[in-house]
Amino acid sequence: MHPSERTSSILPGARDALAGLKILDASRLLPAALCTQLLGDLGADVLKVEEPGRGDYQRSFPPMAKVDSGTFLLCNRNKRSMTLNLKHQEGKGIFLELAAQSDVVVEGFRPGVMDRLGLGYETLKEVNPRLIYCAISGYGQDGPYQRVAGHDLNYLGVIGALPLFGKAGEGPMVPGMLAADIGASLTGAWGILAAVLARQHTGQGQFVDVSMMDAAVSFLTYHAAEPLFGNVDPRGGEYRNTGGAPCYGIFRCADGHYVTLGALEEHFWARFCDLAGVSQIKGEQFPEGEARERQFRLLEDVFRQRTRQQWVDLFFANDIPGGPVNTMREAFDDPHMRARQMLLHVDHPVEGRIPQLGFPVKFSGTPARIDAPPPSLGQHTAEVLRALGYDTARIAALAASGTT
C-alpha cells in the first residue's frame, strides 16, 4: 500500500502522545480549528461545540464536498461534534459542566465575546482551576487593536510583511498563503502544550493569549534583521530573499513550467553557473542596478533552453538548491510529498473517501494518527449528554428547545 493510501493512520501503532488530554473546542473558522486538530492527531480527546443548525462557519465555505466544505473537512478530523446554543441558559450550564471535566478550552472569538456569554476564563477557572484556556484572536486580548476586525491580509499589513511580496517598483501584493492564520494554529498548539507542562509543576491552569498578528511576526525573524540592524526596509523584488537576486529566483523553462533556484551560498552558485554554461557570472553573485537586470535577462534565456524536468534533474543530481514549481495538484502527487505521507485518505460516513493533509511532525514512538474523520454537525450530541447523566427525555427536550 502506498503511504498516500493509508486509511486509518499516518503511522501505525503506538500509544498516543496526548492520550488522556481532554479539549473542549469552541472554535469557529480555521485558526482555532486547525490548532485543535493538530492536538487531536496526537491523541487528545477533542470535543467540538458548534452552533445548532449552522455549526462552524467553515462548513458552508466553498468548495463543497457532498454536505460540508473542503476547508472544514481539512481541519476538523479526530474530533467529536455536539451542538450547543451558548446563548441559552441551559446551554451555558452544559458548557460549564464540560469545562469542569476538560483540561483545555480553545476558542477563536473576538476578545470579550466569551466573557459576555458568561463563559470567559475568569468564570471557567472557578469551576476548574486546572483549566488551560486558549483564546486565539486577530490582535490579541489587549492593545489598541484588540477589538478591531481583521483577516490574514490585515495582520500582515500591520506587521510590515506585505512589502516583502511583489516586484520592484510595483508595490505590495496579496500573498497566496495564510501566514497569520496558520501561524496562530501552530502557535496555539505549542502554547497549549507549554501550559500543560507548566501545570505539572504548579497544579494550576492559565490563560493562553494567541494573536494571529503576533504569530505572523515570528515569520519575520529573518527579514527583520534589515530594519532592526541595517535601518533598511526590505521590499519585494529588491532584497536578496524577496526576488531581488538572480541566484534566488523563479524562472520559466522551455515547456512553459517554472523552477526555483536558491543558490545563495557561493559554492552552490559557482556550481550552478558552471553546469548552466554561464561561468562568466560566477564572480558577481549579487549584482546591483543594471548589472542585476542584465543577469536576470541572461538567466531567463538560459532557463528557457531546457524543460522543467531537465532542470530539476540537473539540480538534484548535482546538489544544487533548486526544484520544480508545482501546481498544487502536482504537489500532492510529488514523490517526496507522497513518501512523507503529506496526503492521506480517510473514509467518511457521509462524504465518502476524502483526502486529508498529513501531520507535519514524524514521531518514532508516538506517531500522529487519523482515528476519526471530521464529524457531521452534532453527530455526538446525544452521546456527550448521556455521559453527563442526561436521560433520553431530557436530551430530546434540549433539542426541541433549540439548546442543542
C-alpha angles and dihedrals in degrees: 000000000000114000091241089060098057107127106192110027146016089227126004129252134347132108115287116259093226099034110154096023108126117205126190105205116202092167128148119189130000112307100060093031094056090044092059093042090058089053091045090053087059093054105272116144103241120192112190115208112205137182112263113255097004106043123181107357090234091069089080101041115114138277092063129200115202098300109349131043126263092240091055092048091052097057108032109061122125091036138109119223130216128171118230132165105222091192092064117085091229090049091054090050092053091048090052090051090052093046090053089059097042133089096207138023118198123190135167104200127125113274112282099023096103091043090055089051089053091244103101126129096270090057097042096048089059089064093037118021090182092058119124109210116197117191116189113195139155102256102008134252098297141026130075094292098048094115098031114121115243151155134203094282092053094052092049089051093053095050095050096249100121096072086063089069121072141036128300112280095006102091129234125323136203109272117232097225131063100237096165096045097045091038089058091050092054094041091049092052096053091039090057092047091050089053091049090054091046090052090059087065101036103030088223135106124224146197115268111201112198119183122193088214092052092047091053091052088066088065088062093064093110100036096042089072089076099061096030098048105014102036090231130122109223113223136189114274093012107067122069093245096041100059100286097111123065091213089064108045153096121264135188118237135212093270095051094257123115138234135197125233118197103172097147096143116078096236092051091048093049092049092049093049092051095048094043092051097246101109089144091077098049091104096054106057097153107031122177135215118349092356089061092050091050091051092049091052091048093051092045088057092045095051092050089063094073138038123253092256092049091054092045090051090050093049096047095043093051103039096250119149101245141105148158126306097226126194109237091256089052090048092058089056094044109125093231093048088051093047090051089050094236091148119052136165130223134182115247119195093225107021097041120219108358134181123244133189114244126247111267098224125063116210123194095206109023107027123188115257142194103227099159135022120236108293127246114246109286092353093146101033097111092042092054094046092049089053088054090054101260115145127223095265093050091048090052091048092052090052092047092051092052093246091119 
